[in-house]
């Protein structure tokens, strides 16, 4: 895979939910205390055992490169200029589980090394798990990422910090990454960052008033030649239906707020994609890595399959190409998907993209390409 022309284009890596708490954390050399407060599972090691029961023994403890598996080589081949993920886990040893919440994710701060060995540049944190272990857990997450030199957006010590973008300079282009978390992804409204309260950059509706606030925030940072990525955690976990309000909101972001890429996530499986006015909209990137292996239910969505997204855009943000590498989670590790698995993704996502005029094509190297 050749690197794009350094003078004219930018290749990004985007991936959906990275859920490195619970079972994955317990497989690593250092992990947090395993107690959980879920309805049925009370010990995080149970998720490691479920994965082993399904796929075979995992030689624990694993090193920090282990979970990425074949993704390491894929990154070497594609050579993206910038790697962005949605990190759906609190990074903390806090024992203060958020009351009344059914699921709590946390990983040990030492395991930030996971993202360093993968070369992750930026993590979006405006989601429904970053405060699972209270505002104390949020603060430790922020400090852990800052110490590791990993950029983040979507949370902060107050509202101003939470809505500020991360900034990168690639090939003479300034890139802004804004992160928002919507109410319909399961984020408690009490997690919203306020004037003097830490929390999430929270979006409580998709109406005109809320859009104008988002637009104003983007335009307060954006300069004329900036490339803007809008990361948003929205919608439910299962199913292919994309709410019309998501579509309308995405279109307005592009038409009126100057956004170039919509990077949506929350669904546990990939959703249909759109190219609108030459701008990429990923409505739901799906999970990238999780500890769901061995959990029954929702098999029809094949949640063990994930995608590595590699969009190429020009300096004006126009999409030139989107290549995707299909992956398969086995033994809590990312492996390249086989031809049958990749073909299934091609067929399903082509069907889901039909209303947007998009389809996927599978090549002889088992890579997927977006057509529009």
ROTI-105462 format. One record per residue (C-alpha): x negated, y, z; residue in one letter. Coordinates in steps of 0.2 Angstrom, whole numbers. Example, Ala and Ser with C-alpha at 12.3 -4.5 7.8 and 13.67 -1.06 7.14 Angstrom:
<node><u>-62</u><v>-22</v><w>39</w><code>A</code></node>
<node><u>-68</u><v>-5</v><w>36</w><code>S</code></node>
This chain:
<node><u>0</u><v>0</v><w>0</w><code>X</code></node>
<node><u>-8</u><v>16</v><w>-6</w><code>X</code></node>
<node><u>-8</u><v>32</v><w>5</w><code>X</code></node>
<node><u>2</u><v>46</v><w>-3</w><code>X</code></node>
<node><u>-6</u><v>60</v><w>-11</w><code>X</code></node>
<node><u>-14</u><v>70</v><w>3</w><code>X</code></node>
<node><u>-10</u><v>87</v><w>-5</w><code>X</code></node>
<node><u>8</u><v>84</v><w>-10</w><code>X</code></node>
<node><u>17</u><v>71</v><w>1</w><code>X</code></node>
<node><u>19</u><v>65</v><w>19</w><code>X</code></node>
<node><u>22</u><v>47</v><w>24</w><code>X</code></node>
<node><u>31</u><v>44</v><w>40</w><code>X</code></node>
<node><u>34</u><v>29</v><w>51</w><code>X</code></node>
<node><u>51</u><v>29</v><w>59</w><code>X</code></node>
<node><u>58</u><v>15</v><w>70</w><code>X</code></node>
<node><u>74</u><v>14</v><w>81</w><code>X</code></node>
<node><u>76</u><v>9</v><w>99</w><code>X</code></node>
<node><u>60</u><v>3</v><w>108</w><code>X</code></node>
<node><u>66</u><v>-6</v><w>123</w><code>X</code></node>
<node><u>50</u><v>-11</v><w>132</w><code>X</code></node>
<node><u>57</u><v>-13</v><w>150</w><code>X</code></node>
<node><u>64</u><v>-28</v><w>159</w><code>X</code></node>
<node><u>58</u><v>-44</v><w>150</w><code>X</code></node>
<node><u>44</u><v>-36</v><w>140</w><code>X</code></node>
<node><u>37</u><v>-27</v><w>155</w><code>X</code></node>
<node><u>37</u><v>-43</v><w>165</w><code>X</code></node>
<node><u>27</u><v>-52</v><w>152</w><code>X</code></node>
<node><u>13</u><v>-39</v><w>153</w><code>X</code></node>
<node><u>-2</u><v>-39</v><w>165</w><code>X</code></node>
<node><u>5</u><v>-26</v><w>176</w><code>X</code></node>
<node><u>24</u><v>-24</v><w>178</w><code>X</code></node>
<node><u>37</u><v>-16</v><w>190</w><code>X</code></node>
<node><u>46</u><v>-24</v><w>203</w><code>X</code></node>
<node><u>59</u><v>-36</v><w>194</w><code>X</code></node>
<node><u>75</u><v>-32</v><w>204</w><code>X</code></node>
<node><u>90</u><v>-27</v><w>193</w><code>X</code></node>
<node><u>107</u><v>-21</v><w>197</w><code>X</code></node>
<node><u>116</u><v>-29</v><w>182</w><code>X</code></node>
<node><u>133</u><v>-38</v><w>184</w><code>X</code></node>
<node><u>125</u><v>-55</v><w>180</w><code>X</code></node>
<node><u>106</u><v>-53</v><w>180</w><code>X</code></node>
<node><u>97</u><v>-48</v><w>195</w><code>X</code></node>
<node><u>79</u><v>-52</v><w>190</w><code>X</code></node>
<node><u>70</u><v>-45</v><w>175</w><code>X</code></node>
<node><u>60</u><v>-61</v><w>173</w><code>X</code></node>
<node><u>76</u><v>-69</v><w>168</w><code>X</code></node>
<node><u>75</u><v>-60</v><w>151</w><code>X</code></node>
<node><u>58</u><v>-67</v><w>149</w><code>X</code></node>
<node><u>64</u><v>-85</v><w>153</w><code>X</code></node>
<node><u>79</u><v>-83</v><w>141</w><code>X</code></node>
<node><u>67</u><v>-79</v><w>126</w><code>X</code></node>
<node><u>56</u><v>-94</v><w>131</w><code>X</code></node>
<node><u>71</u><v>-105</v><w>132</w><code>X</code></node>
<node><u>76</u><v>-100</v><w>114</w><code>X</code></node>
<node><u>59</u><v>-99</v><w>105</w><code>X</code></node>
<node><u>46</u><v>-108</v><w>116</w><code>X</code></node>
<node><u>33</u><v>-104</v><w>129</w><code>X</code></node>
<node><u>25</u><v>-87</v><w>129</w><code>X</code></node>
<node><u>7</u><v>-87</v><w>136</w><code>X</code></node>
<node><u>9</u><v>-73</v><w>149</w><code>X</code></node>
<node><u>2</u><v>-61</v><w>153</w><code>X</code></node>
<node><u>1</u><v>-55</v><w>136</w><code>X</code></node>
<node><u>-10</u><v>-40</v><w>131</w><code>X</code></node>
<node><u>-3</u><v>-23</v><w>125</w><code>X</code></node>
<node><u>-5</u><v>-27</v><w>106</w><code>X</code></node>
<node><u>5</u><v>-43</v><w>108</w><code>X</code></node>
<node><u>23</u><v>-36</v><w>106</w><code>X</code></node>
<node><u>18</u><v>-27</v><w>90</w><code>X</code></node>
<node><u>13</u><v>-43</v><w>81</w><code>X</code></node>
<node><u>13</u><v>-41</v><w>62</w><code>X</code></node>
<node><u>18</u><v>-23</v><w>64</w><code>X</code></node>
<node><u>-1</u><v>-19</v><w>67</w><code>X</code></node>
<node><u>-6</u><v>-25</v><w>50</w><code>X</code></node>
<node><u>9</u><v>-16</v><w>42</w><code>X</code></node>
<node><u>4</u><v>0</v><w>49</w><code>X</code></node>
<node><u>-14</u><v>-2</v><w>43</w><code>X</code></node>
<node><u>-7</u><v>-6</v><w>25</w><code>X</code></node>
<node><u>5</u><v>9</v><w>24</w><code>X</code></node>
<node><u>-6</u><v>22</v><w>33</w><code>X</code></node>
<node><u>8</u><v>33</v><w>39</w><code>X</code></node>
<node><u>3</u><v>51</v><w>43</w><code>X</code></node>
<node><u>15</u><v>51</v><w>58</w><code>X</code></node>
<node><u>23</u><v>38</v><w>69</w><code>X</code></node>
<node><u>39</u><v>41</v><w>78</w><code>X</code></node>
<node><u>50</u><v>30</v><w>88</w><code>X</code></node>
<node><u>65</u><v>31</v><w>100</w><code>X</code></node>
<node><u>59</u><v>25</v><w>117</w><code>X</code></node>
<node><u>74</u><v>18</v><w>127</w><code>X</code></node>
<node><u>65</u><v>15</v><w>143</w><code>X</code></node>
<node><u>60</u><v>24</v><w>159</w><code>X</code></node>
<node><u>42</u><v>24</v><w>163</w><code>X</code></node>
<node><u>42</u><v>23</v><w>181</w><code>X</code></node>
<node><u>40</u><v>13</v><w>197</w><code>X</code></node>
<node><u>55</u><v>22</v><w>205</w><code>X</code></node>
<node><u>67</u><v>11</v><w>214</w><code>X</code></node>
<node><u>81</u><v>24</v><w>213</w><code>X</code></node>
<node><u>93</u><v>15</v><w>201</w><code>X</code></node>
<node><u>106</u><v>27</v><w>194</w><code>X</code></node>
<node><u>122</u><v>23</v><w>204</w><code>X</code></node>
<node><u>136</u><v>16</v><w>194</w><code>X</code></node>
<node><u>126</u><v>12</v><w>178</w><code>X</code></node>
<node><u>127</u><v>-6</v><w>172</w><code>X</code></node>
<node><u>110</u><v>-8</v><w>165</w><code>X</code></node>
<node><u>93</u><v>0</v><w>170</w><code>X</code></node>
<node><u>77</u><v>-1</v><w>160</w><code>X</code></node>
<node><u>60</u><v>3</v><w>167</w><code>X</code></node>
<node><u>42</u><v>-1</v><w>162</w><code>X</code></node>
<node><u>26</u><v>1</v><w>173</w><code>X</code></node>
<node><u>17</u><v>18</v><w>169</w><code>X</code></node>
<node><u>1</u><v>8</v><w>165</w><code>X</code></node>
<node><u>10</u><v>0</v><w>150</w><code>X</code></node>
<node><u>10</u><v>16</v><w>141</w><code>X</code></node>
<node><u>-5</u><v>8</v><w>134</w><code>X</code></node>
<node><u>8</u><v>-1</v><w>122</w><code>X</code></node>
<node><u>11</u><v>15</v><w>113</w><code>X</code></node>
<node><u>-8</u><v>20</v><w>112</w><code>X</code></node>
<node><u>-13</u><v>4</v><w>105</w><code>X</code></node>
<node><u>1</u><v>5</v><w>92</w><code>X</code></node>
<node><u>-5</u><v>23</v><w>88</w><code>X</code></node>
<node><u>13</u><v>30</v><w>91</w><code>X</code></node>
<node><u>12</u><v>49</v><w>89</w><code>X</code></node>
<node><u>29</u><v>54</v><w>96</w><code>X</code></node>
<node><u>44</u><v>47</v><w>106</w><code>X</code></node>
<node><u>61</u><v>53</v><w>107</w><code>X</code></node>
<node><u>68</u><v>52</v><w>124</w><code>X</code></node>
<node><u>86</u><v>59</v><w>123</w><code>X</code></node>
<node><u>95</u><v>43</v><w>126</w><code>X</code></node>
<node><u>105</u><v>33</v><w>138</w><code>X</code></node>
<node><u>91</u><v>25</v><w>147</w><code>X</code></node>
<node><u>78</u><v>38</v><w>151</w><code>X</code></node>
<node><u>86</u><v>43</v><w>168</w><code>X</code></node>
<node><u>90</u><v>25</v><w>173</w><code>X</code></node>
<node><u>79</u><v>26</v><w>188</w><code>X</code></node>
<node><u>84</u><v>44</v><w>193</w><code>X</code></node>
<node><u>76</u><v>61</v><w>189</w><code>X</code></node>
<node><u>61</u><v>55</v><w>199</w><code>X</code></node>
<node><u>59</u><v>41</v><w>186</w><code>X</code></node>
<node><u>61</u><v>54</v><w>172</w><code>X</code></node>
<node><u>47</u><v>65</v><w>180</w><code>X</code></node>
<node><u>36</u><v>50</v><w>181</w><code>X</code></node>
<node><u>40</u><v>46</v><w>162</w><code>X</code></node>
<node><u>35</u><v>64</v><w>157</w><code>X</code></node>
<node><u>19</u><v>63</v><w>167</w><code>X</code></node>
<node><u>14</u><v>46</v><w>160</w><code>X</code></node>
<node><u>17</u><v>52</v><w>142</w><code>X</code></node>
<node><u>7</u><v>68</v><w>145</w><code>X</code></node>
<node><u>-7</u><v>59</v><w>153</w><code>X</code></node>
<node><u>-8</u><v>47</v><w>138</w><code>X</code></node>
<node><u>-7</u><v>61</v><w>125</w><code>X</code></node>
<node><u>9</u><v>55</v><w>117</w><code>X</code></node>
<node><u>21</u><v>68</v><w>111</w><code>X</code></node>
<node><u>39</u><v>68</v><w>116</w><code>X</code></node>
<node><u>55</u><v>78</v><w>114</w><code>X</code></node>
<node><u>73</u><v>78</v><w>120</w><code>X</code></node>
<node><u>70</u><v>79</v><w>139</w><code>X</code></node>
<node><u>62</u><v>92</v><w>151</w><code>X</code></node>
<node><u>61</u><v>100</v><w>167</w><code>X</code></node>
<node><u>75</u><v>111</v><w>162</w><code>X</code></node>
<node><u>87</u><v>115</v><w>147</w><code>X</code></node>
<node><u>74</u><v>126</v><w>138</w><code>X</code></node>
<node><u>61</u><v>112</v><w>139</w><code>X</code></node>
<node><u>73</u><v>98</v><w>134</w><code>X</code></node>
<node><u>78</u><v>107</v><w>118</w><code>X</code></node>
<node><u>61</u><v>112</v><w>112</w><code>X</code></node>
<node><u>54</u><v>102</v><w>98</w><code>X</code></node>
<node><u>37</u><v>93</v><w>96</w><code>X</code></node>
<node><u>26</u><v>101</v><w>83</w><code>X</code></node>
<node><u>13</u><v>92</v><w>71</w><code>X</code></node>
<node><u>3</u><v>99</v><w>57</w><code>X</code></node>
<node><u>1</u><v>86</v><w>43</w><code>X</code></node>
<node><u>-6</u><v>90</v><w>25</w><code>X</code></node>
<node><u>-4</u><v>109</v><w>28</w><code>X</code></node>
<node><u>14</u><v>107</v><w>33</w><code>X</code></node>
<node><u>21</u><v>111</v><w>50</w><code>X</code></node>
<node><u>33</u><v>97</v><w>56</w><code>X</code></node>
<node><u>46</u><v>100</v><w>70</w><code>X</code></node>
<node><u>54</u><v>85</v><w>79</w><code>X</code></node>
<node><u>70</u><v>89</v><w>88</w><code>X</code></node>
<node><u>78</u><v>76</v><w>99</w><code>X</code></node>
<node><u>96</u><v>76</v><w>105</w><code>X</code></node>
<node><u>107</u><v>63</v><w>114</w><code>X</code></node>
<node><u>126</u><v>63</v><w>111</w><code>X</code></node>
<node><u>139</u><v>59</v><w>123</w><code>X</code></node>
<node><u>146</u><v>44</v><w>113</w><code>X</code></node>
<node><u>130</u><v>34</v><w>115</w><code>X</code></node>
<node><u>133</u><v>31</v><w>133</w><code>X</code></node>
<node><u>123</u><v>46</v><w>141</w><code>X</code></node>
<node><u>131</u><v>51</v><w>157</w><code>X</code></node>
<node><u>136</u><v>70</v><w>156</w><code>X</code></node>
<node><u>127</u><v>72</v><w>173</w><code>X</code></node>
<node><u>110</u><v>69</v><w>164</w><code>X</code></node>
<node><u>112</u><v>85</v><w>154</w><code>X</code></node>
<node><u>97</u><v>97</v><w>157</w><code>X</code></node>
<node><u>103</u><v>113</v><w>165</w><code>X</code></node>
<node><u>94</u><v>130</v><w>168</w><code>X</code></node>
<node><u>85</u><v>124</v><w>183</w><code>X</code></node>
<node><u>89</u><v>105</v><w>182</w><code>X</code></node>
<node><u>79</u><v>92</v><w>173</w><code>X</code></node>
<node><u>87</u><v>80</v><w>161</w><code>X</code></node>
<node><u>92</u><v>76</v><w>143</w><code>X</code></node>
<node><u>95</u><v>88</v><w>128</w><code>X</code></node>
<node><u>113</u><v>83</v><w>128</w><code>X</code></node>
<node><u>126</u><v>85</v><w>114</w><code>X</code></node>
<node><u>144</u><v>84</v><w>121</w><code>X</code></node>
<node><u>153</u><v>85</v><w>105</w><code>X</code></node>
<node><u>151</u><v>87</v><w>86</w><code>X</code></node>
<node><u>163</u><v>102</v><w>84</w><code>X</code></node>
<node><u>159</u><v>120</v><w>77</w><code>X</code></node>
<node><u>154</u><v>127</v><w>94</w><code>X</code></node>
<node><u>141</u><v>113</v><w>98</w><code>X</code></node>
<node><u>134</u><v>114</v><w>80</w><code>X</code></node>
<node><u>131</u><v>132</v><w>81</w><code>X</code></node>
<node><u>121</u><v>130</v><w>97</w><code>X</code></node>
<node><u>111</u><v>116</v><w>89</w><code>X</code></node>
<node><u>108</u><v>127</v><w>73</w><code>X</code></node>
<node><u>103</u><v>142</v><w>84</w><code>X</code></node>
<node><u>91</u><v>131</v><w>93</w><code>X</code></node>
<node><u>83</u><v>125</v><w>77</w><code>X</code></node>
<node><u>82</u><v>142</v><w>69</w><code>X</code></node>
<node><u>74</u><v>149</v><w>85</w><code>X</code></node>
<node><u>59</u><v>138</v><w>82</w><code>X</code></node>
<node><u>59</u><v>135</v><w>63</w><code>X</code></node>
<node><u>48</u><v>145</v><w>51</w><code>X</code></node>
<node><u>52</u><v>146</v><w>32</w><code>X</code></node>
<node><u>40</u><v>132</v><w>26</w><code>X</code></node>
<node><u>43</u><v>120</v><w>41</w><code>X</code></node>
<node><u>48</u><v>102</v><w>39</w><code>X</code></node>
<node><u>62</u><v>98</v><w>52</w><code>X</code></node>
<node><u>66</u><v>80</v><w>58</w><code>X</code></node>
<node><u>81</u><v>79</v><w>69</w><code>X</code></node>
<node><u>81</u><v>63</v><w>80</w><code>X</code></node>
<node><u>99</u><v>59</v><w>87</w><code>X</code></node>
<node><u>105</u><v>45</v><w>99</w><code>X</code></node>
<node><u>123</u><v>43</v><w>94</w><code>X</code></node>
<node><u>137</u><v>31</v><w>93</w><code>X</code></node>
<node><u>140</u><v>13</v><w>99</w><code>X</code></node>
<node><u>129</u><v>-2</v><w>99</w><code>X</code></node>
<node><u>138</u><v>-14</v><w>87</w><code>X</code></node>
<node><u>147</u><v>-13</v><w>71</w><code>X</code></node>
<node><u>144</u><v>-5</v><w>54</w><code>X</code></node>
<node><u>157</u><v>9</v><w>54</w><code>X</code></node>
<node><u>149</u><v>26</v><w>54</w><code>X</code></node>
<node><u>161</u><v>40</v><w>61</w><code>X</code></node>
<node><u>166</u><v>53</v><w>49</w><code>X</code></node>
<node><u>161</u><v>66</v><w>62</w><code>X</code></node>
<node><u>143</u><v>59</v><w>61</w><code>X</code></node>
<node><u>143</u><v>61</v><w>43</w><code>X</code></node>
<node><u>150</u><v>79</v><w>43</w><code>X</code></node>
<node><u>138</u><v>84</v><w>57</w><code>X</code></node>
<node><u>123</u><v>77</v><w>47</w><code>X</code></node>
<node><u>128</u><v>86</v><w>32</w><code>X</code></node>
<node><u>130</u><v>102</v><w>41</w><code>X</code></node>
<node><u>113</u><v>100</v><w>49</w><code>X</code></node>
<node><u>105</u><v>99</v><w>31</w><code>X</code></node>
<node><u>116</u><v>112</v><w>23</w><code>X</code></node>
<node><u>116</u><v>125</v><w>37</w><code>X</code></node>
<node><u>102</u><v>122</v><w>49</w><code>X</code></node>
<node><u>88</u><v>118</v><w>38</w><code>X</code></node>
<node><u>85</u><v>100</v><w>43</w><code>X</code></node>
<node><u>76</u><v>88</v><w>32</w><code>X</code></node>
<node><u>77</u><v>71</v><w>39</w><code>X</code></node>
<node><u>91</u><v>64</v><w>51</w><code>X</code></node>
<node><u>84</u><v>50</v><w>61</w><code>X</code></node>
<node><u>99</u><v>42</v><w>70</w><code>X</code></node>
<node><u>98</u><v>28</v><w>82</w><code>X</code></node>
<node><u>109</u><v>19</v><w>96</w><code>X</code></node>
<node><u>116</u><v>4</v><w>86</w><code>X</code></node>
<node><u>107</u><v>-12</v><w>90</w><code>X</code></node>
<node><u>106</u><v>-16</v><w>71</w><code>X</code></node>
<node><u>102</u><v>-5</v><w>56</w><code>X</code></node>
<node><u>117</u><v>4</v><w>48</w><code>X</code></node>
<node><u>119</u><v>11</v><w>30</w><code>X</code></node>
<node><u>109</u><v>26</v><w>24</w><code>X</code></node>
<node><u>112</u><v>41</v><w>14</w><code>X</code></node>
<node><u>102</u><v>53</v><w>3</w><code>X</code></node>
<node><u>111</u><v>70</v><w>4</w><code>X</code></node>
<node><u>104</u><v>84</v><w>-6</w><code>X</code></node>
<node><u>88</u><v>75</v><w>-7</w><code>X</code></node>
<node><u>87</u><v>73</v><w>12</w><code>X</code></node>
<node><u>86</u><v>56</v><w>20</w><code>X</code></node>
<node><u>100</u><v>52</v><w>33</w><code>X</code></node>
<node><u>97</u><v>36</v><w>43</w><code>X</code></node>
<node><u>113</u><v>34</v><w>53</w><code>X</code></node>
<node><u>107</u><v>20</v><w>63</w><code>X</code></node>
<node><u>89</u><v>13</v><w>63</w><code>X</code></node>
<node><u>93</u><v>-2</v><w>74</w><code>X</code></node>
<node><u>82</u><v>-9</v><w>88</w><code>X</code></node>
<node><u>64</u><v>-11</v><w>84</w><code>X</code></node>
<node><u>59</u><v>-22</v><w>98</w><code>X</code></node>
<node><u>69</u><v>-28</v><w>113</w><code>X</code></node>
<node><u>71</u><v>-42</v><w>126</w><code>X</code></node>
<node><u>88</u><v>-48</v><w>119</w><code>X</code></node>
<node><u>81</u><v>-64</v><w>113</w><code>X</code></node>
<node><u>91</u><v>-79</v><w>119</w><code>X</code></node>
<node><u>106</u><v>-68</v><w>124</w><code>X</code></node>
<node><u>122</u><v>-75</v><w>115</w><code>X</code></node>
<node><u>135</u><v>-64</v><w>107</w><code>X</code></node>
<node><u>135</u><v>-53</v><w>92</w><code>X</code></node>
<node><u>125</u><v>-66</v><w>82</w><code>X</code></node>
<node><u>134</u><v>-60</v><w>66</w><code>X</code></node>
<node><u>124</u><v>-44</v><w>66</w><code>X</code></node>
<node><u>108</u><v>-54</v><w>67</w><code>X</code></node>
<node><u>101</u><v>-42</v><w>80</w><code>X</code></node>
<node><u>84</u><v>-51</v><w>80</w><code>X</code></node>
<node><u>80</u><v>-43</v><w>64</w><code>X</code></node>
<node><u>73</u><v>-25</v><w>63</w><code>X</code></node>
<node><u>66</u><v>-13</v><w>51</w><code>X</code></node>
<node><u>50</u><v>-2</v><w>49</w><code>X</code></node>
<node><u>55</u><v>13</v><w>40</w><code>X</code></node>
<node><u>42</u><v>22</v><w>29</w><code>X</code></node>
<node><u>49</u><v>37</v><w>20</w><code>X</code></node>
<node><u>38</u><v>48</v><w>9</w><code>X</code></node>
<node><u>43</u><v>66</v><w>8</w><code>X</code></node>
<node><u>36</u><v>81</v><w>-1</w><code>X</code></node>
<node><u>31</u><v>97</v><w>8</w><code>X</code></node>
<node><u>48</u><v>104</v><w>6</w><code>X</code></node>
<node><u>56</u><v>89</v><w>14</w><code>X</code></node>
<node><u>64</u><v>81</v><w>-1</w><code>X</code></node>
<node><u>64</u><v>62</v><w>-1</w><code>X</code></node>
<node><u>53</u><v>54</v><w>-14</w><code>X</code></node>
<node><u>53</u><v>36</v><w>-8</w><code>X</code></node>
<node><u>59</u><v>25</v><w>6</w><code>X</code></node>
<node><u>51</u><v>8</v><w>9</w><code>X</code></node>
<node><u>56</u><v>-3</v><w>23</w><code>X</code></node>
<node><u>47</u><v>-19</v><w>30</w><code>X</code></node>
<node><u>59</u><v>-31</v><w>37</w><code>X</code></node>
<node><u>54</u><v>-39</v><w>54</w><code>X</code></node>
<node><u>60</u><v>-53</v><w>65</w><code>X</code></node>
<node><u>58</u><v>-53</v><w>84</w><code>X</code></node>
<node><u>52</u><v>-70</v><w>91</w><code>X</code></node>
<node><u>44</u><v>-73</v><w>108</w><code>X</code></node>
<node><u>46</u><v>-55</v><w>112</w><code>X</code></node>
<node><u>35</u><v>-51</v><w>97</w><code>X</code></node>
<node><u>37</u><v>-43</v><w>80</w><code>X</code></node>
<node><u>34</u><v>-54</v><w>65</w><code>X</code></node>
<node><u>37</u><v>-51</v><w>47</w><code>X</code></node>
<node><u>54</u><v>-58</v><w>42</w><code>X</code></node>
<node><u>55</u><v>-72</v><w>29</w><code>X</code></node>
<node><u>63</u><v>-71</v><w>12</w><code>X</code></node>
<node><u>80</u><v>-77</v><w>18</w><code>X</code></node>
<node><u>81</u><v>-64</v><w>32</w><code>X</code></node>
<node><u>75</u><v>-50</v><w>21</w><code>X</code></node>
<node><u>88</u><v>-55</v><w>8</w><code>X</code></node>
<node><u>102</u><v>-54</v><w>21</w><code>X</code></node>
<node><u>96</u><v>-36</v><w>26</w><code>X</code></node>
<node><u>96</u><v>-31</v><w>7</w><code>X</code></node>
<node><u>114</u><v>-38</v><w>4</w><code>X</code></node>
<node><u>121</u><v>-31</v><w>20</w><code>X</code></node>
<node><u>114</u><v>-14</v><w>19</w><code>X</code></node>
<node><u>117</u><v>-12</v><w>1</w><code>X</code></node>
<node><u>135</u><v>-15</v><w>5</w><code>X</code></node>
<node><u>135</u><v>-3</v><w>19</w><code>X</code></node>
<node><u>127</u><v>10</v><w>8</w><code>X</code></node>
<node><u>139</u><v>9</v><w>-6</w><code>X</code></node>
<node><u>150</u><v>23</v><w>-1</w><code>X</code></node>
<node><u>134</u><v>34</v><w>0</w><code>X</code></node>
<node><u>128</u><v>29</v><w>-17</w><code>X</code></node>
<node><u>113</u><v>19</v><w>-9</w><code>X</code></node>
<node><u>107</u><v>2</v><w>-11</w><code>X</code></node>
<node><u>92</u><v>-9</v><w>-6</w><code>X</code></node>
<node><u>80</u><v>-19</v><w>-18</w><code>X</code></node>
<node><u>69</u><v>-33</v><w>-12</w><code>X</code></node>
<node><u>52</u><v>-35</v><w>-20</w><code>X</code></node>
<node><u>41</u><v>-50</v><w>-22</w><code>X</code></node>
<node><u>31</u><v>-44</v><w>-6</w><code>X</code></node>
<node><u>47</u><v>-45</v><w>4</w><code>X</code></node>
<node><u>48</u><v>-26</v><w>5</w><code>X</code></node>
<node><u>64</u><v>-17</v><w>4</w><code>X</code></node>
<node><u>66</u><v>-1</v><w>-6</w><code>X</code></node>
<node><u>80</u><v>12</v><w>-5</w><code>X</code></node>
<node><u>88</u><v>17</v><w>-22</w><code>X</code></node>
<node><u>100</u><v>32</v><w>-24</w><code>X</code></node>
